Amino acid sequence: MTTVAPDRAALGAFLRERRGRVSPGDVGLPPGGRRRTPGLRREEVAQLAGVGVTWYTWLEQGRARNASDQVLAAVARVLRLDAAERRHLLALAGRAPETRRPAPTRVRPEHVAVLAQLLPFPAAVQTECYDLVASNRAYRYFFADLDAYPPEDRNCAWLMFTDRRWREALVDDEVVLREIVARLRGREPEHRDDPRWHALLDRLRESSSEFARFWDSYDVAGDRTSLRRYRSPRVGRVDVHFQSLWLDRERGDRLIVLTPADDVSRQRLERLDALVGAAPAWTSQDDLGAQADEAAGAEGTRVRVPAR
């Protein structure tokens, strides 16, 4: 059942871009002679999906209405969409569950306690649009002092694209930045009525030509554990497994954890925690009060709620 308004223009653009990535050989077709553009022709997609050529053309042109789930599934199969891309396709077609605008994330005392217990591993609470709403001290100092940034800038996507220190910490910068944009691109249709998302995306497009270039490539990705290689300004090269663990799947809030991928990285994270171990605990009295300090054992955890 359609629960949100479809974005037919964006749906057409997504299908055109994805059609250009699939070769005839990928779907068992002969090359078919010279092609003016890469990828499949519209009539080939229509034939393989079992729909009319005219109707599929309208779908790419943003003119088709009420595409059925069966048709969307068939087109997704032909275009070899993965799970994240299929979710994105359904959202553009109006099939995603309606996302109610949530209240600002409220970090609970048990979240703070988990962040403290994960030391010396860097960990933070992050929203679906990459706002950092809480972190332990290892994460706070892993790139630079997170507390030194104004609340509106405490967003991973923003810092990775616009801050020199965060960017220089990435060994494989293009891989990481493309993945950040692909995740934002994949979930954006589900948050088209959320002003936080609009503000972040507009700000990134205006401030970073690189972000705009990656955004226009229309890559889509979901959450997955990945190997990340960083250069911490305090302890040097650290290789970690970057994990996202759901706190609230419906809202998109998650716990991100950087666990060492080797013994050297583990030792360097332990050294980082030793270097910044004198950092005092801090919590937002407006949101958690004294309970959070008590739940976290006070030492080493700092909670912040960005201004909205």
Residue, then its C-alpha position, 0 to 999 in steps of 0.5 A: m500500500t502506498t503510504v507516502a507520495p511518490d517522487r516520479a521524477a526522482l524515480g525516473a532518474f534513478l531507473r535511467e542511471r541504473r539502466g546505464r550500469v547494466s550491460p546486455g551480457d549481465v542479463g544474458l543478451p547479445p551485445g546487439g551492435r553499436r550502442r549510443t549510450p552504455g547499458l541496456r536499452r529501454e525496450e530491453v528492460a521492458q521485455l525482460a521485466g514483462v512490461g510494455v515499452t511505452w509504459y516503461t518509457w513513461l516510468e523513466q520519464g516520470r509520467a507513469r502512475n501507480a506502478s504495481d509492486q510486481v512491476l517494480a520487483a521485476v524492474a529491480r530484478v532486471l536492473r540487478l538492484d541490491a537490497a538497499e537499492r530496492r528499498h530506495l526504489l520502493a521509497l521513490a515509488g511511494r511504497a516506503p512506510e511513512t516516516r513521522r518526524p521524530a523528536p530530537t534524539r534523547v540519549r538514555p542513561e543506559h546508552v551512556a553506560v554502554l559508551a563508557q563500557l566500550l572504552p578504549f574503543p571509540a563509540a558514539v550515538q549517531t542519527e540516520c543523517y549522521d548527527l553525533v548526539a553522544s560519544n565516549r572520550a575515545y571517539r571525542y578525541f579520535f579525529a579532533d576534539l569534537d567538543a571544540y565544534p559548534p553543535e550544528d557542525r557535530n555531524c560525521a558527513w559534514l565534518m568528513f567533507t568540510d573539516r581538514r583534520w577529519r578528512e586527513a584522518l581517512v586513509d581511503d578517503e574517497v571510499v569512505l566519502r562515497e559510502i557516506v553519500a550513498r547511505l544518505r542518498g538511499r534513505e533521503p526519500e524516506h525523510r523528504d519532509d524532514p527539515r533536518w535532512h533538507a538543511l544538511l543536504d543543502r549545506l553540503r551541496e553548497s559547501s562541497s563540490e565533491f559531495a555534490r559530485f558523489w550525490d549526482s552519481y546516484d550511488v545507493a548503499g545500506d548499513r554494513t560492517s566495513l574495514r576502515r583505516y584511519r590516521s589518528p593525529r594522536v596515535g597514528r595509523v589505526d585499522v578498525h571494523f566500523q560497526s553500526l548497531w541499532l538503538d532505534r531502527e524506526r528512528g534510525d538512531r544507532l550506536i557506532v563502534l570502532t573495534p580494532a582489526d589487529d593487535v597494533s591498532r588495539q594497542r594504539l586505541e589503548r594508548l589514545d585512551a591513556l592520553v585523554g583519560a583525564a578528560p572529565a565526564w559531562t552530560s546534558q542536564d537538560d536531557l539526562g541530568a545527574q542520572a546519566d553520570e551515575a549510570a555511566g560511572a561518570e568517568g570518560t563519557r560525554v553526552r551532547v545533543p546538537a541544537r535543532 
